[in-house]
Amino acid sequence: MTETQRGRIRVETSAKRVRAYLGGHLVADTVHPTLVWESPHYPTYYLPAADVRAKLEPSGKTRHSPSRGDGTEFDVITDSATAPGAAIHYLDSPIAELHDLIRLDFQAMTEWFEEDEPIYVHPRDPYTRVDILGSSRHVRVALDGQTLAESNGPRILFETGLPARYYLPLTDIRMDLLTPSDTKTHCPYKGTAEYWNVKLGENEFRDLVWIYRAPLPESQKIAGFASFYNEKVDIWIDGELQPRPKTPFS
């Protein structure tokens, strides 16, 4: 990869083949995608204008970015669907690398692929790593003085920028204290998570526990294990109470 720094915006080229679809029709297909960190937390794809196959119809609107300048907005049109305002072209951006690129709204497309594998939520950050390690450390989870789980067989997930997560066998969790939640979340590295609430007497604590029943291939080691938000429960590791971390999930 090559890297260019422009203030808060990082721009990098990638060697992956990237495709986007809308309503079953190909919108773009490129082997020269560019990753742009509009947010410091994860990148988005900008694709060469020459590799966009769908019709781009000017919407008559522009968008201003302090770092990227003024962008012309386009509707993305295929034979079966239209995504209003889903493409932006920063033709006169102060970041020269963006001049010939089109930004496609990730959520507006119905499918994205890196090579032949689907991706979800946002492009994978090449600087984010997920390691899942089996452990024999003793983990106890409690809330309001009530033990929720206790295990000697956790699988610990280490993800760049987040606290370690302790995934525990369901047989080591007080499932009688959990009630199903309708919440589902999606992660580009792990897949789709389902949630439980914790019910303690008259008090219900929503969405404290989650599970990846069918995680993505690189996260298979947590399949069928459940984890608790370190930020919202008390966790002891080998008898030592851990401080609750401060994160966006706090």
C-alpha positions as CSV (number, residue, x, y, z in Angstrom):
1,M,0.0,0.0,0.0
2,T,1.0,3.6,-0.5
3,E,0.0,6.2,2.0
4,T,-0.7,9.9,1.8
5,Q,-1.5,12.0,4.9
6,R,-3.6,15.1,4.5
7,G,-4.4,16.5,7.9
8,R,-6.9,14.2,9.5
9,I,-7.6,12.3,6.2
10,R,-5.5,9.2,5.3
11,V,-5.7,8.0,1.7
12,E,-4.3,4.7,0.7
13,T,-4.5,2.5,-2.5
14,S,-5.5,-1.1,-2.1
15,A,-4.7,-4.2,-4.2
16,K,-8.1,-5.8,-3.6
17,R,-10.7,-6.3,-6.3
18,V,-13.8,-4.4,-5.1
19,R,-17.3,-4.7,-6.5
20,A,-20.6,-2.9,-5.6
21,Y,-24.1,-3.9,-6.6
22,L,-27.4,-2.2,-6.5
23,G,-30.6,-4.2,-7.0
24,G,-28.7,-7.1,-8.4
25,H,-26.9,-5.0,-11.0
26,L,-23.2,-4.2,-11.0
27,V,-22.5,-0.6,-10.1
28,A,-18.7,-0.7,-10.0
29,D,-15.9,-3.2,-10.5
30,T,-12.3,-2.2,-9.9
31,V,-8.9,-3.6,-9.0
32,H,-7.7,-0.1,-8.1
33,P,-9.8,0.9,-5.1
34,T,-8.8,3.7,-2.7
35,L,-9.4,3.6,1.1
36,V,-10.2,7.1,2.6
37,W,-10.5,7.6,6.3
38,E,-13.2,10.2,6.5
39,S,-13.7,9.0,10.1
40,P,-10.7,8.0,12.2
41,H,-12.4,4.7,13.2
42,Y,-12.7,3.0,9.8
43,P,-12.3,3.8,6.0
44,T,-14.6,4.0,3.1
45,Y,-14.0,3.1,-0.5
46,Y,-13.5,5.6,-3.3
47,L,-13.5,3.9,-6.7
48,P,-12.1,5.1,-10.1
49,A,-14.7,6.9,-12.1
50,A,-13.7,4.8,-15.2
51,D,-14.7,1.6,-13.3
52,V,-18.2,2.7,-12.4
53,R,-20.7,0.9,-14.6
54,A,-24.0,2.3,-13.4
55,K,-25.4,5.6,-14.7
56,L,-24.6,8.6,-12.5
57,E,-27.2,11.3,-12.8
58,P,-26.4,14.7,-11.2
59,S,-28.8,15.4,-8.3
60,G,-28.3,19.2,-8.5
61,K,-26.8,19.1,-5.0
62,T,-23.3,19.6,-3.6
63,R,-21.7,18.6,-0.3
64,H,-19.0,20.4,1.5
65,S,-16.2,18.8,3.5
66,P,-13.6,20.9,5.4
67,S,-10.9,18.4,4.3
68,R,-12.2,17.2,0.9
69,G,-13.7,20.4,-0.4
70,D,-17.0,20.6,-2.4
71,G,-18.3,17.4,-3.9
72,T,-20.9,17.0,-6.7
73,E,-23.7,14.6,-5.7
74,F,-25.1,12.0,-8.1
75,D,-28.0,9.6,-8.1
76,V,-26.9,6.0,-8.9
77,I,-29.1,4.4,-11.4
78,T,-29.3,0.7,-12.6
79,D,-31.9,-1.1,-14.6
80,S,-33.8,-2.1,-11.5
81,A,-33.1,0.5,-8.8
82,T,-32.1,4.1,-8.0
83,A,-30.0,5.2,-5.0
84,P,-30.6,9.0,-4.6
85,G,-27.5,11.0,-3.8
86,A,-25.4,7.8,-3.3
87,A,-22.4,9.0,-5.3
88,I,-20.1,12.0,-4.8
89,H,-17.3,13.3,-7.0
90,Y,-14.7,15.6,-5.4
91,L,-13.4,16.9,-8.8
92,D,-11.6,20.0,-7.3
93,S,-10.7,18.5,-4.0
94,P,-7.5,19.9,-2.3
95,I,-6.6,16.2,-2.0
96,A,-5.5,15.5,-5.5
97,E,-5.8,11.7,-5.2
98,L,-9.6,12.1,-5.1
99,H,-10.0,13.9,-8.4
100,D,-10.7,10.9,-10.5
101,L,-12.5,8.8,-7.9
102,I,-16.2,8.3,-7.0
103,R,-17.4,7.8,-3.5
104,L,-20.3,5.3,-3.3
105,D,-22.4,5.4,-0.2
106,F,-21.7,2.0,1.4
107,Q,-25.1,1.6,3.0
108,A,-27.0,2.6,-0.2
109,M,-25.5,-0.3,-2.2
110,T,-27.2,-3.7,-1.7
111,E,-23.9,-5.8,-1.9
112,W,-20.2,-5.2,-1.6
113,F,-17.4,-7.7,-2.4
114,E,-13.7,-7.7,-1.7
115,E,-12.5,-10.2,-4.2
116,D,-15.3,-12.9,-4.1
117,E,-16.2,-12.5,-0.4
118,P,-19.1,-10.2,0.7
119,I,-18.3,-7.4,3.2
120,Y,-20.7,-5.7,5.6
121,V,-21.1,-2.4,7.5
122,H,-17.9,-0.8,6.1
123,P,-14.6,-1.8,4.4
124,R,-12.2,-3.7,6.6
125,D,-9.5,-1.5,8.1
126,P,-6.1,-2.9,7.2
127,Y,-4.8,-1.6,10.5
128,T,-7.5,-3.5,12.6
129,R,-6.6,-7.0,13.7
130,V,-8.8,-9.5,15.5
131,D,-7.0,-12.3,17.5
132,I,-9.1,-14.9,19.4
133,L,-7.2,-17.0,21.9
134,G,-8.3,-19.9,24.0
135,S,-7.5,-19.4,27.7
136,S,-7.7,-21.2,31.1
137,R,-8.0,-17.9,33.0
138,H,-10.8,-17.8,35.5
139,V,-13.4,-15.3,34.6
140,R,-16.3,-14.2,36.7
141,V,-19.0,-11.7,35.6
142,A,-21.3,-10.0,38.0
143,L,-23.9,-7.1,38.1
144,D,-25.3,-5.5,41.2
145,G,-23.7,-8.2,43.3
146,Q,-25.3,-11.1,41.3
147,T,-22.9,-13.5,39.5
148,L,-24.0,-13.8,35.9
149,A,-21.3,-16.1,34.6
150,E,-18.2,-18.0,35.8
151,S,-15.8,-19.9,33.6
152,N,-12.3,-21.5,33.4
153,G,-12.6,-21.8,29.6
154,P,-12.9,-18.3,28.0
155,R,-12.0,-17.4,24.5
156,I,-10.5,-13.9,24.6
157,L,-11.0,-11.7,21.6
158,F,-8.4,-8.9,21.1
159,E,-9.5,-6.3,18.6
160,T,-7.5,-3.2,17.7
161,G,-8.7,-0.2,19.6
162,L,-11.2,-2.0,21.8
163,P,-10.9,-3.7,25.3
164,A,-10.4,-7.4,25.4
165,R,-13.7,-9.3,25.2
166,Y,-14.2,-12.5,27.2
167,Y,-16.4,-15.0,25.3
168,L,-17.7,-17.7,27.6
169,P,-19.4,-21.1,27.0
170,L,-23.2,-20.8,27.4
171,T,-23.1,-23.6,30.0
172,D,-21.0,-21.3,32.2
173,I,-23.6,-18.5,32.0
174,R,-26.7,-18.0,34.1
175,M,-29.1,-18.3,31.2
176,D,-32.1,-18.1,33.6
177,L,-31.2,-14.5,34.2
178,L,-31.2,-13.6,30.4
179,T,-34.1,-12.6,28.3
180,P,-33.9,-12.5,24.4
181,S,-33.6,-9.1,22.8
182,D,-34.7,-8.1,19.3
183,T,-31.4,-6.2,18.8
184,K,-28.9,-7.3,16.1
185,T,-25.7,-5.7,15.2
186,H,-23.3,-6.3,12.3
187,C,-19.5,-6.3,12.4
188,P,-17.3,-6.5,9.2
189,Y,-14.8,-8.7,11.1
190,K,-17.1,-11.0,13.1
191,G,-20.6,-11.0,11.5
192,T,-24.0,-10.6,13.0
193,A,-24.6,-10.6,16.7
194,E,-27.7,-11.4,18.6
195,Y,-28.4,-10.0,22.1
196,W,-29.9,-10.8,25.5
197,N,-31.1,-8.5,28.3
198,V,-30.2,-9.3,31.9
199,K,-33.2,-9.5,34.3
200,L,-32.4,-9.1,38.0
201,G,-35.6,-8.9,40.0
202,E,-37.6,-5.9,38.8
203,N,-34.6,-4.4,36.9
204,E,-33.9,-5.2,33.3
205,F,-30.5,-4.2,31.7
206,R,-30.9,-4.2,28.0
207,D,-28.5,-5.7,25.5
208,L,-25.6,-6.5,27.9
209,V,-24.8,-9.9,26.4
210,W,-24.3,-10.9,22.8
211,I,-23.4,-14.0,20.7
212,Y,-22.2,-14.7,17.2
213,R,-23.9,-17.9,16.3
214,A,-22.5,-18.1,12.8
215,P,-19.5,-15.7,12.7
216,L,-17.4,-14.9,9.7
217,P,-14.6,-17.4,8.9
218,E,-11.8,-15.5,10.6
219,S,-13.8,-15.4,13.8
220,Q,-15.1,-19.0,14.0
221,K,-13.5,-19.6,17.4
222,I,-16.2,-17.5,19.1
223,A,-19.1,-19.4,17.5
224,G,-21.6,-20.2,20.2
225,F,-19.8,-18.3,22.9
226,A,-21.3,-15.2,24.6
227,S,-19.7,-12.0,25.8
228,F,-20.6,-9.2,28.2
229,Y,-20.0,-5.5,27.9
230,N,-16.9,-4.9,30.1
231,E,-18.1,-1.3,30.3
232,K,-21.4,-2.2,32.0
233,V,-20.7,-5.2,34.3
234,D,-18.1,-6.2,36.8
235,I,-15.5,-8.7,35.6
236,W,-12.9,-10.5,37.7
237,I,-9.9,-12.2,35.9
238,D,-8.1,-14.7,38.1
239,G,-9.7,-13.1,41.2
240,E,-8.8,-9.5,40.3
241,L,-11.6,-7.0,39.6
242,Q,-11.0,-5.3,36.2
243,P,-11.6,-1.5,35.8
244,R,-14.6,-0.8,33.5
245,P,-13.1,0.7,30.3
246,K,-14.3,3.9,28.8
247,T,-15.4,3.4,25.2
248,P,-18.2,4.5,22.8
249,F,-20.2,1.5,24.3
250,S,-19.9,2.8,27.9
